[in-house]
Amino acid sequence: MSIKTLSIYTFRNISEAHLTLSPFFNLITGENGAGKSSILEAVYFLSHGRSFRGSILEPLIQFKQQKTILQAVIITNMDNEISLGVMKSLVEDGQIKIGGDVCRSAAELAALLPALLLNADSFDLLTGGPAFRRQWVDWGLFHVEQSYADLWRQYNRVLKQRNAALKKGASSIVTCWDADLAHLGEKMAQHRADYIEEIMPLCNGLFARFCDFSFSFQYDRGWASALPLLDSLQRALSRDLHLGYTSVGPHRADLGLRIGDKPVQTILSRGQLKWLIYSLKLAQGILLKQQTGKRCIYLLDDVPSEWDERRQKVLASILRDMASQVLITGIDLAYFQALTADLPTKMFHVEQGVVKEGDHVISISSESPMQGDPKNRIGPLCGSIL
């Protein structure tokens, strides 16, 4: 799975850019604020139907414009070409198309174009709340277990109904939802436990290439381990009625990372913690390839500069072995270019919203005015997708 071409229109400070990407390494340089991370954000948006910088649409759309359009042609693992397009607007409904057909759910994008991001906010995986760690597990299950997405939706639908009844204080209605919630929740928790067990050796294998430590996962499924979920729901009824929400279940699950009996944050340096996060994310791509044959796309925003040459080589070696498409940003990536020179590698440079490949400008400056509706301006390509 890789992106062959990427087109960006009125997105952040990029007015218009057309990139033909390498199926392996794509190195994107530029000063801070130049717009290089916006390229990664555009790919992430095409994969997830949303930004990794927040849910507010207006900052995504270039100043004085009303909509943004992102397009790509992807190569599937069957060597087929499929077009993707996402349009988001401040004045009309957004639109997603896959192969020219309207797509109703962003989940279809995610299934077709799996992408994993590693940036400064990835630290939330260790230091943020339990939701970040649940999302890490659920991303993996969504891509490797076909039934999991539907199971997750069913569980959350029932949970919403039970919570609504709790807010009304209707205990008789609340208990009507318990059996379904317990059945779905037990299945979710088991899927998560199985996934954690499968990925654990891969995570530690990667981590061992950087640090002389091994770590373990401590999985809290979201209710007392000695009880079935149905019993836990019944025991928590009085408390839930007081709180107005369901206090037990897989929606309360967490995943601790420990070295011995101590949290990893108390043992590892900041550089080692960054590598731990990389190990967790890279392992997901390896497991995805092993179980489905798909390769995810990796988006690496500012590879840690504090890593020494040996550790940079380790990262490059792992990415080479995975044979996945990688987009990497940094102020200076000459060292990484040297490590990947024998593979198809493309260099891009971004300056004030202008993207260049070598000496060739492949975008229009953000200072250039857009004439009229960008959907009309970009012509046949946009018309075929959006």
C-alpha positions in Angstrom: 0.0 0.0 0.0 1.5 3.3 -1.0 0.5 6.8 -2.3 1.6 7.3 -5.9 0.5 11.0 -6.3 -0.7 13.5 -3.7 -2.5 16.8 -4.5 -3.2 19.5 -2.0 -5.4 22.5 -2.4 -5.8 25.5 0.0 -4.7 23.4 3.0 -3.0 25.3 5.8 -0.4 27.5 4.1 -0.2 25.4 0.9 -2.3 26.9 -1.9 -1.6 24.1 -4.4 0.9 21.2 -4.5 1.2 18.1 -6.6 3.7 15.5 -5.4 4.7 12.2 -7.0 6.0 10.1 -4.1 8.5 7.3 -3.8 6.9 4.0 -2.6 9.7 3.9 -0.1 11.3 7.0 1.5 10.2 10.5 1.1 12.3 13.1 2.9 10.7 16.5 3.5 12.9 19.3 4.7 12.2 22.9 5.6 12.4 25.4 8.5 9.9 25.4 11.3 6.6 26.8 10.2 7.4 26.3 6.5 4.6 23.8 6.0 6.4 20.5 5.8 4.2 19.0 8.6 1.1 20.0 6.6 2.1 17.4 4.0 2.0 14.7 6.6 -1.3 16.2 8.0 -2.8 16.0 4.5 -1.9 12.3 4.2 -3.3 11.7 7.7 -6.5 13.4 6.7 -6.9 11.2 3.7 -6.4 8.2 5.9 -8.6 9.2 8.9 -11.0 11.8 7.5 -9.7 14.2 10.2 -6.7 16.1 11.3 -4.3 15.0 14.0 -4.1 18.6 15.2 -7.7 19.0 16.4 -11.3 18.8 15.2 -11.8 22.5 14.2 -12.1 22.8 10.5 -11.4 26.5 10.0 -7.6 26.5 10.7 -7.1 23.7 8.1 -8.5 25.9 5.3 -6.2 28.5 3.8 -6.9 32.1 4.9 -9.7 33.7 2.8 -10.7 30.4 1.3 -13.9 28.4 2.0 -12.8 24.9 1.3 -9.9 22.5 1.1 -9.5 19.6 -1.3 -7.1 16.7 -0.8 -6.6 14.0 -3.5 -4.4 10.9 -3.9 -3.9 8.0 -6.2 -2.9 4.9 -4.2 -1.3 1.6 -5.2 -3.0 -1.3 -3.4 -1.2 -4.5 -2.4 -2.7 -6.0 -5.5 -1.0 -3.3 -7.6 -4.3 -1.7 -8.5 -4.7 2.1 -8.6 -7.5 3.7 -6.7 -8.3 7.4 -6.4 -9.2 9.1 -3.1 -10.6 12.5 -2.6 -11.7 14.5 0.5 -13.3 18.0 0.4 -14.1 19.9 3.5 -15.9 23.3 3.4 -17.0 26.0 5.7 -20.1 26.7 3.6 -21.3 23.3 2.4 -21.3 19.7 3.4 -18.0 17.9 3.0 -17.5 15.0 0.7 -15.4 11.8 0.5 -14.9 9.8 -2.6 -13.2 6.5 -3.3 -12.7 5.5 -6.9 -15.1 8.2 -7.9 -17.9 6.8 -5.7 -19.3 8.8 -2.7 -18.1 7.3 0.6 -20.4 7.7 3.6 -17.9 6.8 6.3 -14.3 7.9 7.0 -13.8 4.3 8.3 -13.6 3.2 4.6 -10.7 5.6 4.1 -8.9 4.1 7.1 -9.4 0.6 5.9 -8.1 1.4 2.4 -5.2 3.6 3.5 -3.8 2.6 6.9 -1.4 5.3 8.2 0.5 5.7 11.5 1.8 9.0 12.8 4.8 9.6 15.0 5.2 13.2 16.2 5.7 15.2 19.4 2.1 14.4 20.4 2.8 10.7 20.3 4.1 11.1 23.9 0.4 11.1 24.8 0.5 7.3 24.3 2.6 7.1 27.5 1.7 10.3 29.4 -1.9 10.9 28.3 -5.1 9.4 29.6 -6.2 5.8 29.1 -8.1 6.8 25.9 -4.8 7.2 24.0 -3.8 3.7 24.9 -7.2 2.2 24.0 -7.0 4.0 20.7 -3.6 2.4 20.0 -5.0 -1.1 20.6 -8.2 -0.4 18.7 -6.3 0.9 15.7 -4.5 -2.4 15.5 -7.7 -4.4 15.9 -9.6 -2.4 13.4 -7.0 -3.3 10.7 -6.3 -6.9 11.6 -9.7 -8.2 12.9 -12.5 -7.6 10.4 -15.3 -8.0 12.9 -13.9 -5.7 15.5 -15.1 -2.4 14.0 -18.7 -3.6 14.0 -18.3 -5.0 17.5 -16.9 -1.6 18.7 -19.8 0.3 17.2 -22.4 -2.1 18.7 -20.9 -1.8 22.1 -20.8 2.0 22.0 -24.4 2.2 20.7 -25.6 0.1 23.7 -23.4 2.1 26.1 -24.9 5.3 24.9 -28.4 3.9 25.6 -27.5 2.7 29.0 -25.9 6.1 29.9 -29.0 7.9 28.7 -31.1 5.8 31.0 -28.7 6.4 33.9 -29.0 10.2 33.4 -32.8 9.9 33.7 -32.4 7.7 36.9 -34.5 5.0 35.2 -32.9 1.9 36.9 -35.4 -0.6 35.4 -34.4 0.6 31.9 -30.7 0.6 32.7 -30.7 -3.0 33.6 -32.4 -3.9 30.3 -29.2 -3.0 28.6 -26.9 -4.9 30.9 -26.9 -8.3 29.2 -26.2 -6.9 25.8 -23.5 -4.6 27.1 -21.8 -7.4 29.0 -21.9 -9.8 26.1 -20.3 -7.2 23.7 -17.9 -5.9 26.3 -16.5 -9.4 27.1 -15.9 -10.0 23.4 -14.1 -6.6 23.0 -12.0 -7.2 26.1 -10.9 -10.6 24.8 -10.0 -9.2 21.4 -7.9 -6.6 23.0 -6.2 -9.1 25.3 -5.4 -11.3 22.3 -4.0 -8.4 20.4 -1.8 -7.3 23.2 -0.4 -10.8 23.6 0.4 -11.0 19.9 2.1 -7.7 19.6 4.1 -7.8 22.8 7.1 -9.9 21.4 7.3 -7.6 18.4 7.3 -4.4 20.6 10.1 -5.8 22.8 12.1 -7.1 19.9 12.2 -3.6 18.4 12.8 -1.9 21.7 15.8 -4.3 22.4 17.5 -2.9 19.3 17.7 0.5 21.0 17.8 -0.2 24.8 19.0 -2.9 27.1 15.6 -3.2 28.7 12.5 -5.2 28.2 9.1 -4.0 29.3 5.7 -5.6 29.9 2.1 -4.6 29.4 -0.3 -4.5 32.3 -3.8 -4.7 30.8 -6.7 -3.5 32.9 -9.8 -4.5 31.0 -12.0 -1.9 32.7 -13.6 -4.0 35.5 -12.6 -6.3 38.3 -10.7 -9.3 36.8 -12.4 -11.7 39.2 -15.9 -10.9 38.0 -17.9 -11.3 34.8 -18.8 -7.9 33.3 -22.5 -8.5 33.9 -21.9 -9.0 37.7 -19.7 -5.8 37.7 -22.4 -3.8 36.0 -25.0 -5.0 38.6 -22.7 -4.3 41.5 -22.0 -0.8 40.2 -25.6 0.2 39.5 -26.1 2.4 42.5 -22.8 4.2 41.8 -23.6 4.6 38.1 -27.0 6.1 38.9 -25.3 8.6 41.1 -22.6 9.4 38.5 -24.9 9.4 35.5 -22.7 7.1 33.4 -21.4 3.6 33.2 -18.3 3.2 35.3 -17.2 -0.3 34.3 -16.5 -1.9 31.0 -14.0 -1.9 28.2 -14.6 1.8 27.6 -12.7 2.2 30.9 -9.8 0.0 30.0 -6.2 1.0 30.3 -2.8 -0.4 29.4 0.2 0.1 31.7 3.8 -0.3 30.5 6.2 -1.4 33.1 9.9 -2.4 33.6 9.9 -4.8 36.5 7.3 -3.5 38.9 7.8 0.2 38.0 6.2 2.4 35.3 8.5 2.9 32.3 8.4 6.7 32.8 10.4 6.3 36.1 13.1 4.2 34.5 13.8 5.4 31.0 15.3 8.7 29.7 13.3 10.9 27.3 15.2 9.5 24.3 14.5 6.0 25.4 10.8 6.8 25.9 10.7 8.1 22.4 12.1 4.9 21.1 9.6 3.0 23.2 6.8 4.9 21.4 8.4 4.2 18.0 8.6 0.5 19.0 4.9 0.4 19.8 3.9 2.1 16.5 6.4 0.2 14.3 5.3 -3.1 15.8 1.7 -2.4 14.7 2.9 -2.0 11.1 4.8 -5.3 11.3 1.8 -7.2 12.7 -0.5 -5.7 10.1 1.7 -7.0 7.4 2.1 -10.4 9.0 -1.7 -10.9 9.4 -3.2 -9.2 6.4 -0.4 -8.6 3.9 -1.1 -4.9 4.0 1.7 -2.3 4.5 0.8 0.8 6.4 2.2 4.3 5.6 4.4 5.8 8.2 4.4 9.6 8.9 7.4 10.6 10.9 7.3 14.3 11.9 10.8 15.5 13.0 12.8 12.3 13.8 14.4 12.9 17.2 17.6 14.8 16.7 19.0 13.6 20.1 19.4 10.1 18.8 23.0 9.3 18.0 24.2 7.9 14.6 23.9 4.3 15.7 20.2 4.7 16.7 19.4 6.6 13.6 20.8 3.7 11.6 18.7 1.3 13.6 15.6 3.2 12.7 16.5 3.4 9.0 17.3 -0.3 9.0 13.9 -1.2 10.6 12.0 1.0 8.1 14.0 -0.5 5.2 13.1 -4.0 6.3 9.4 -3.2 6.5 9.4 -2.0 2.9 6.6 0.5 3.7 6.2 3.9 2.4 7.6 6.5 4.7 7.2 10.3 4.8 9.8 11.9 7.1 10.1 15.6 8.0 13.1 17.4 9.4 15.1 20.6 9.2 18.1 18.7 7.8 17.7 15.1 6.6 21.0 14.7 4.8 22.1 12.0 7.2 18.9 10.0 6.5 19.3 10.4 2.8 22.7 8.8 3.1 21.2 5.8 4.9 18.6 5.3 2.2 20.5 6.3 -1.0 20.4 2.7 -2.4 16.5 2.7 -2.3 14.0 4.8 -4.3 14.2 8.0 -2.2 12.7 11.4 -3.0 13.7 14.7 -1.4 11.3 17.6 -1.1 11.9 21.0 0.3 9.1 23.3 1.7 9.5 27.1 2.1 6.6 29.4 2.9 4.1 26.9 1.5 6.1 26.2 -1.7 7.1 22.6 -2.2 10.1 21.8 -4.4 11.5 18.4 -5.5 15.1 19.1 -6.3 15.2 22.4 -8.2 11.7 22.0 -9.6 8.8 24.0 -8.0 5.8 21.7 -7.7 3.4 24.0 -5.8 2.1 27.5 -5.9 3.0 29.9 -3.1 0.5 30.5 -0.4 0.8 34.2 -1.3 -0.6 33.6 -4.8 -4.4 34.4 -4.8 -6.8 31.7 -5.6 -9.1 32.8 -8.4 -12.7 31.6 -7.7 -13.7 28.2 -6.4 -10.7 25.9 -6.1 -12.9 23.0 -7.2 -13.4 24.7 -10.5 -9.8 25.9 -10.7 -8.2 22.5 -10.5 -10.0 21.1 -13.5 -10.3 17.6 -14.7 -8.4 15.7 -12.0 -10.6 17.1 -9.3 -13.7 16.5 -11.4 -12.9 12.9 -11.7 -12.5 12.4 -8.0 -14.7 15.0 -6.4 
